[in-house]
Amino acid sequence: MRDYRKMIVSNPGVMTGKPVIAGTRITVELILEKLAAGETVEQLLEAHPRLTEDAVRAALAFAADALRADVVYPLETTLR
């Protein structure tokens, strides 16, 4: 896979600055949401013809790097 930093861009004038696949308005967030909902990569590619398999992998790599940051993400827990 190519370096995701060339495939993921952020511009305040595009999708309010959310990270997107370069040359598109397809956000990393959208890709992650669709994969988490059970869509396959093939379904994503079919629904978004400008998307490539490398771009999906770049979105995943970007998300993994973002979560490696030294930030604590509090998760709401339910006690029963």
N, C-alpha and C positions, 0 to 999 in steps of 0.2 A: 504494500500500500504506500502511496505517496504521503509525504508529510502533510498532516491535516491542516497545519497552519496556512497552507496555500489554498485550501479548499473552504475553510470556514472564515468568514469575514463579519465585521460588525461596523455598521454605519448608522449614525443617529437618524439619517434621512430614510432608512429602509427598515421597516418593521420595528420602529422605535428603538433601533440599536440592538435588537436581539441578534445573537449569532445566527447567521444564515449560510446556506451553501452558496459559494461565490457565483455570481451571475444569476441568482434566483431570489425569490422571496420565500423560499422553503426554510423554515427555522429548524434549528437543532431540536428545539422543544417539540415541534410537531412530529419529527421523526421518532423521538423517544416516546412520546405519548402513543403513537400508532403501534410501535413495536410492543410497548407495555400492554396495550389493549389486545394483543394477539395477532396483529397483522404480520404477515411474512414480508421479508425483503422483496420478494417477487411482487406481492400485492402493492407495496409502496412504489416500486418502479413502474408498475402498470398504471397506477393512479397519478403519478407525477413523471411524465415522460422526460423531463429535463434532469431528473435525479439519476445518479449512477450508483452502482454497488460500492465503488470507492468512496463516494460522497456519504453514503450511509455509514460506512466504517469510519470515516473521518468524524462524523457526528458523534459516534460512540467513543472514539478516542478523545475528542474534545471534552465530552461529558466526564469521562474517567479522570482526565487531568484536572478538570474543574473541581471534582470531589476530593482530589488529593490535597487541595489547599488546606492550610492550617485553620480551618473554620469548623466550629461545632454547629451541627444542624439539629436543633431540638425537635424530637418527634413526639407528638402527643400520644400518650399511652392511656389505655382504659383499664382501670382496676375493677375487678368483679369479685 
